[in-house]
Amino acid sequence: MEWNSKDQSEWEVVDKTGWRNRENFGTIEDRSGVYILANKDLQVKYVGKAGAGRLVTRIKEALSEKKGYGATRVKVLYTNSDEKAISLKKKLVAKYKPVNNK
């Protein structure tokens, strides 16, 4: 399913990045949040979450594992707590049913 930008307006989201290339996703802050891996057409392939201080590491791990299969883009939705990241991830996985979240 293609990414819908309205989903970055969920109440848990306090900030967000634009879409970044998977090879050079740049200056992502190590805060709590959810990351979305998608292909060039923004078809969501994987939705992951990370607690504060682990976001960059989790994105790198996901991209090097099967979770990143077919993904060429990365987007981050920052939250202000681990609990909100968990809640947001559950919602997004239920909506998009990403193939690599199985």
Secondary structure, DSSP 8 states (H G I E B T S, - for coil): -B--GGGGGSTT-SEE---EEGGG------SSEEEEEE-TT-BEEEEEEE-TT-HHHHHHHHHHSGGGTT--EEEEEE-SSHHHHHHHHHHHHHHH--GGG-
